[in-house]
């Protein structure tokens, strides 16, 4: 047991055991002084805004999310407007944020909420988890932050704080370790002020108990942190077992017609950049001229190569070589073979572009 002073004793929550009460009180006292209270989704703090922010914050840092969130709210101020929007428009406002399945799930969930929940975001953890893209931790965050109801969370920041505080060995992706972390989260989360506590735990992991060079001296849990007592905080949490990341290579074809418009193709709804618009891709081992004739039915002029660049995903690296080509004989076959458009660079529309494609188009239009 960790001793606590009279202030902590005064603010301790009687519904918890003494250890958990001390833990949560220290976290809440820290939050009252240092926690983040001016994030855009906190004002106003309505369920829709919290939901969108929690989806955006999956695998993405707060500073990156803020601008996207504000633009997304301007375009889709409520669930109804998001549900009515076209997929292209939703993906356009997500373009560059990455992990595009999140946007597809958000869009699909908005339509399900309109159809099955009368346009109102449900507040139960189990019900929330029936919506695409919402797992247990995200559901807990929405329930606590938006509805101020008890629900534990376990995002990456909270996993790190708990793993270090209790010196819990093992990669958090292992089922036994994850089960123990959830048990700790449930025990330590207070019934009162759950929203502030959950926000505080996320803030602690994001601003104090960071992956490298944590500022332990400013942590409210320093006195009881077992990893700190061991003198090697970096040991926790245990890193994911390393695997070699494969590298793939493609040529992205920047095909232009006589007017300077660029041919774009819409990618399949699943897989990388699912549902986004991209450039035709030719395998590096194939002839550009032969591939364009076989796949698109067009002849092309001399190729001009742009500098290669690498785009990294979680499970592989993609080496991209952009190739500028002018189409000699734009044929009807080009437009009949699936979802293809001629894209006017001088008058861009609300179309979701894969991030590397957007950068290539900006480069050639500069």
Wavefront OBJ file of the C-alpha trace (Angstrom):
o trace
v 0.000 0.000 0.000
v 1.142 3.538 -0.768
v 0.805 6.132 2.011
v -1.164 9.233 1.165
v -1.484 12.609 2.787
v -4.573 14.331 4.184
v -5.371 16.039 0.853
v -5.426 12.714 -0.923
v -7.396 11.178 1.924
v -9.934 14.009 1.640
v -10.384 13.575 -2.112
v -10.230 9.772 -2.178
v -13.313 8.053 -3.521
v -14.881 5.691 -1.020
v -16.158 3.347 -3.743
v -12.576 2.274 -4.508
v -10.157 0.328 -2.398
v -7.526 2.510 -0.714
v -4.752 1.824 -3.220
v -6.966 2.585 -6.209
v -8.314 5.692 -4.491
v -4.818 7.040 -3.907
v -3.851 6.289 -7.499
v -6.903 7.993 -9.018
v -6.677 10.970 -6.666
v -3.075 11.636 -7.608
v -3.996 11.418 -11.275
v -6.991 13.731 -10.853
v -5.048 16.258 -8.784
v -2.424 16.353 -11.532
v -5.127 16.752 -14.168
v -6.695 19.697 -12.347
v -3.365 21.530 -12.579
v -1.799 20.296 -15.812
v -4.359 18.370 -17.876
v -5.379 19.396 -21.389
v -8.725 21.170 -21.196
v -8.724 23.330 -24.343
v -8.740 20.749 -27.147
v -11.228 21.656 -29.900
v -13.431 18.597 -29.344
v -13.849 19.580 -25.695
v -15.701 22.810 -26.567
v -18.499 21.958 -26.968
v -18.079 18.434 -25.632
v -20.979 16.726 -27.383
v -21.059 13.004 -28.263
v -20.609 13.465 -32.015
v -17.484 15.599 -31.641
v -16.012 13.226 -29.056
v -16.712 10.236 -31.285
v -15.058 11.791 -34.356
v -12.049 12.913 -32.321
v -11.576 9.462 -30.774
v -11.601 7.821 -34.208
v -9.104 10.370 -35.542
v -6.885 9.910 -32.487
v -6.527 6.181 -33.117
v -2.848 5.785 -34.087
v -2.489 9.552 -34.603
v -1.121 12.262 -32.308
v -3.213 15.158 -31.037
v -1.216 17.874 -32.815
v -1.767 16.158 -36.160
v -5.466 15.610 -35.546
v -6.475 19.143 -34.534
v -6.453 20.717 -38.010
v -8.186 17.740 -39.616
v -10.813 17.695 -36.879
v -11.655 21.370 -37.275
v -11.996 21.085 -41.057
v -14.037 17.893 -40.713
v -16.447 19.610 -38.310
v -16.890 22.505 -40.714
v -17.755 20.095 -43.516
v -19.846 17.668 -41.426
v -21.172 19.443 -38.316
v -23.407 16.577 -37.193
v -24.194 12.918 -37.719
v -26.912 13.624 -40.276
v -24.613 15.659 -42.537
v -21.907 12.997 -42.338
v -24.396 10.236 -43.162
v -25.685 12.141 -46.217
v -22.236 12.965 -47.577
v -20.717 11.114 -50.500
v -17.829 8.759 -49.865
v -15.590 10.910 -52.061
v -16.295 14.009 -49.988
v -15.608 12.197 -46.705
v -12.356 10.743 -48.009
v -11.329 14.150 -49.353
v -11.496 15.608 -45.847
v -9.576 12.617 -44.447
v -6.895 12.631 -47.132
v -3.435 12.782 -45.577
v -4.528 11.616 -42.114
v -3.831 7.971 -42.957
v -5.414 4.700 -41.820
v -8.296 5.337 -44.212
v -10.405 2.454 -42.942
v -11.188 4.791 -40.035
v -12.918 7.233 -42.387
v -14.871 4.472 -44.131
v -15.970 3.070 -40.773
v -16.936 6.522 -39.482
v -19.036 7.164 -42.577
v -20.704 3.762 -42.411
v -21.368 4.183 -38.683
v -23.049 7.552 -39.241
v -25.462 5.916 -41.686
v -26.140 3.059 -39.273
v -26.832 5.544 -36.463
v -29.363 7.344 -38.642
v -31.026 4.055 -39.627
v -30.921 2.142 -36.341
v -30.597 4.734 -33.552
v -32.772 7.627 -34.780
v -29.678 9.715 -35.429
v -28.483 9.574 -31.806
v -25.089 8.118 -30.889
v -25.690 5.289 -28.366
v -23.959 5.557 -24.994
v -23.638 1.913 -23.950
v -20.225 0.302 -24.397
v -21.669 -2.887 -25.909
v -23.916 -0.963 -28.280
v -21.103 1.358 -29.341
v -18.936 -1.651 -30.173
v -21.492 -2.822 -32.733
v -20.560 0.208 -34.864
v -17.695 -0.217 -37.354
v -14.336 1.023 -36.092
v -15.243 1.180 -32.400
v -13.458 -1.243 -30.102
v -13.626 -1.607 -26.349
v -11.272 1.251 -25.472
v -12.785 3.701 -27.950
v -16.252 2.792 -26.697
v -15.114 3.437 -23.125
v -13.638 6.788 -24.101
v -16.845 7.865 -25.851
v -19.056 6.726 -22.965
v -16.948 8.456 -20.321
v -15.925 11.634 -22.136
v -19.193 12.291 -23.969
v -21.769 10.970 -21.501
v -19.778 11.235 -18.244
v -20.520 7.617 -17.352
v -18.133 5.069 -15.858
v -16.107 3.121 -18.412
v -12.416 2.135 -18.333
v -10.166 2.751 -21.328
v -6.916 1.230 -22.539
v -5.381 3.119 -25.424
v -1.644 3.109 -26.125
v -0.909 5.900 -23.663
v -2.798 4.233 -20.826
v -1.110 0.892 -21.538
v 2.279 2.565 -21.205
v 1.433 4.322 -17.921
v 0.046 1.147 -16.343
v 2.799 -1.141 -17.649
v 5.456 1.134 -16.170
v 3.677 1.833 -12.904
v 3.243 -1.880 -12.190
v 6.429 -3.013 -14.002
v 4.309 -5.349 -16.090
v 6.527 -7.319 -18.454
v 5.406 -8.662 -21.799
v 4.214 -7.115 -25.040
v 0.718 -5.584 -24.496
v -0.447 -7.270 -27.691
v -0.253 -10.664 -25.963
v -3.630 -11.773 -24.654
v -2.443 -12.472 -21.082
v -0.749 -9.076 -20.769
v -3.715 -7.284 -22.313
v -6.091 -9.052 -19.938
v -4.042 -7.918 -16.938
v -3.909 -4.331 -18.213
v -7.689 -4.263 -18.622
v -8.073 -5.637 -15.107
v -5.881 -2.850 -13.746
v -7.739 -0.208 -15.728
v -11.086 -1.416 -14.412
v -9.856 -1.444 -10.818
v -8.220 1.981 -10.920
v -10.856 3.939 -12.867
v -13.052 5.835 -10.389
v -16.836 5.817 -10.569
v -16.889 9.590 -10.126
v -15.057 12.032 -12.406
v -14.424 9.192 -14.847
v -14.187 11.580 -17.795
v -11.497 13.680 -16.123
v -9.616 10.587 -14.971
v -9.604 8.992 -18.422
v -8.527 12.249 -20.037
v -5.819 12.577 -17.393
v -4.449 9.098 -18.077
v -4.295 9.819 -21.794
v -2.624 13.169 -21.102
v -0.090 11.563 -18.756
v 0.951 9.112 -21.441
v 1.054 11.775 -24.138
v 2.893 14.541 -22.269
v 4.762 13.006 -19.321
v 5.071 9.210 -19.507
v 6.142 9.308 -23.157
v 7.894 6.485 -24.992
v 11.402 7.916 -24.808
v 12.813 10.327 -22.239
v 9.761 10.455 -19.946
v 9.697 13.323 -17.461
v 9.351 11.170 -14.358
v 10.103 14.040 -11.976
v 6.837 15.721 -12.983
v 4.716 12.559 -12.836
v 2.134 12.362 -10.041
v 2.710 8.599 -9.831
v 6.493 8.747 -9.442
v 6.516 7.651 -5.780
v 4.639 4.426 -6.462
v 5.979 3.626 -9.954
v 7.736 0.257 -9.887
v 9.597 0.855 -13.154
v 10.958 4.107 -11.706
v 12.037 2.241 -8.564
v 13.853 -0.309 -10.715
v 15.715 2.539 -12.403
v 14.879 1.472 -15.967
v 11.578 2.906 -17.137
v 12.470 2.195 -20.785
v 11.992 -1.555 -20.204
v 8.227 -1.083 -20.074
v 6.081 -1.782 -21.897
v 7.856 -4.606 -23.672
v 8.277 -3.834 -27.360
v 6.483 -5.784 -30.034
v 8.661 -8.589 -31.436
v 10.452 -7.211 -34.468
v 9.794 -8.496 -37.941
v 11.582 -7.511 -41.101
v 9.397 -5.124 -43.088
v 9.183 -6.028 -46.778
v 9.698 -3.470 -49.524
v 7.538 -3.232 -52.638
v 8.237 -1.098 -55.677
v 5.842 0.386 -58.230
v 5.767 2.986 -60.961
v 2.958 5.539 -60.606
v 1.930 6.770 -64.024
v 1.068 10.448 -64.373
v -0.850 10.157 -67.645
v -1.921 13.475 -69.183
v -4.164 14.181 -72.152
v -3.747 17.008 -74.670
v -5.422 19.447 -72.282
v -3.146 18.595 -69.369
v -5.728 16.681 -67.330
v -4.420 13.702 -65.354
v -5.918 10.212 -65.349
v -6.977 8.985 -61.914
v -8.327 5.606 -60.854
v -10.431 4.864 -57.801
v -8.956 2.111 -55.680
v -11.034 -0.819 -54.395
v -12.945 -0.147 -51.158
v -10.650 -2.388 -49.097
v -6.884 -2.567 -48.912
v -4.386 0.293 -48.880
v -5.886 3.666 -49.758
v -9.253 1.917 -50.014
v -11.801 4.057 -51.861
v -9.301 6.846 -52.587
v -8.298 8.108 -56.015
v -4.810 7.232 -57.168
v -2.602 7.059 -60.233
v -2.380 3.930 -62.406
v 0.383 1.629 -61.170
v 2.717 -0.261 -63.449
v 5.006 -3.008 -62.111
v 8.665 -1.944 -62.307
v 9.614 -4.996 -64.350
v 7.138 -4.236 -67.132
v 7.515 -1.948 -70.148
v 5.560 1.274 -69.706
v 4.487 1.411 -73.321
v 3.411 -2.226 -73.378
v 1.554 -1.968 -70.069
v -0.370 1.136 -71.203
v -1.394 -0.575 -74.417
v -2.426 -3.811 -72.704
v -4.149 -2.342 -69.636
v -5.466 0.998 -70.870
v -5.573 0.615 -74.638
v -3.552 3.780 -75.258
v -0.164 4.685 -76.638
v 2.120 6.983 -74.692
v 5.003 9.307 -75.510
v 8.459 9.472 -74.042
v 8.670 8.877 -70.299
v 9.945 11.504 -67.881
v 10.899 10.184 -64.460
v 10.461 12.143 -61.246
v 12.655 11.434 -58.208
v 11.650 8.201 -56.442
v 10.197 8.385 -52.941
v 9.222 5.937 -50.185
v 5.829 5.720 -48.466
v 5.777 3.522 -45.374
v 2.814 1.583 -44.057
v 2.667 -0.347 -40.798
v 3.471 -3.633 -42.557
v 5.592 -2.692 -45.591
v 7.504 0.063 -47.370
v 6.331 1.184 -50.798
v 8.984 2.630 -53.115
v 7.274 4.841 -55.687
v 8.744 6.100 -58.959
v 6.432 8.674 -60.585
v 6.550 8.673 -64.382
v 5.140 11.507 -66.518
v 3.607 10.276 -69.782
v 1.477 11.976 -72.419
v -1.321 9.879 -73.876
v -1.212 9.830 -77.683
v -4.656 8.475 -78.421
v -7.085 8.824 -75.488
v -9.651 6.152 -76.223
v -13.105 5.438 -74.900
v -11.685 2.281 -73.362
v -9.900 4.430 -70.796
v -13.147 5.678 -69.327
v -15.061 2.435 -69.686
v -12.669 0.257 -67.714
v -13.834 0.926 -64.162
v -13.761 4.037 -62.013
v -11.527 6.465 -63.896
v -11.625 10.227 -64.378
v -9.590 12.922 -66.080
v -8.619 15.245 -63.249
v -8.225 18.984 -63.841
v -5.301 20.168 -61.727
v -6.316 23.816 -62.059
v -9.832 23.125 -60.752
v -9.520 20.373 -58.114
v -12.732 18.971 -56.676
v -13.695 17.308 -53.389
v -12.085 13.990 -54.186
v -10.174 11.841 -51.723
v -6.601 11.471 -52.989
v -3.993 9.111 -51.597
v -1.374 11.212 -49.803
v 1.562 10.365 -52.136
v -0.644 11.062 -55.154
v -1.637 14.448 -53.763
v 2.018 15.343 -53.258
v 2.968 14.220 -56.776
v 0.165 16.270 -58.331
v 1.169 19.328 -56.309
v 4.741 18.827 -57.457
v 3.934 18.744 -61.160
v 1.449 21.621 -60.832
v 3.882 23.916 -59.002
l 1 2 3 4 5 6 7 8 9 10 11 12 13 14 15 16 17 18 19 20 21 22 23 24 25 26 27 28 29 30 31 32 33 34 35 36 37 38 39 40 41 42 43 44 45 46 47 48 49 50 51 52 53 54 55 56 57 58 59 60 61 62 63 64 65 66 67 68 69 70 71 72 73 74 75 76 77 78 79 80 81 82 83 84 85 86 87 88 89 90 91 92 93 94 95 96 97 98 99 100 101 102 103 104 105 106 107 108 109 110 111 112 113 114 115 116 117 118 119 120 121 122 123 124 125 126 127 128 129 130 131 132 133 134 135 136 137 138 139 140 141 142 143 144 145 146 147 148 149 150 151 152 153 154 155 156 157 158 159 160 161 162 163 164 165 166 167 168 169 170 171 172 173 174 175 176 177 178 179 180 181 182 183 184 185 186 187 188 189 190 191 192 193 194 195 196 197 198 199 200 201 202 203 204 205 206 207 208 209 210 211 212 213 214 215 216 217 218 219 220 221 222 223 224 225 226 227 228 229 230 231 232 233 234 235 236 237 238 239 240 241 242 243 244 245 246 247 248 249 250 251 252 253 254 255 256 257 258 259 260 261 262 263 264 265 266 267 268 269 270 271 272 273 274 275 276 277 278 279 280 281 282 283 284 285 286 287 288 289 290 291 292 293 294 295 296 297 298 299 300 301 302 303 304 305 306 307 308 309 310 311 312 313 314 315 316 317 318 319 320 321 322 323 324 325 326 327 328 329 330 331 332 333 334 335 336 337 338 339 340 341 342 343 344 345 346 347 348 349 350 351 352 353 354 355 356 357 358 359 360 361 362 363 364 365 366
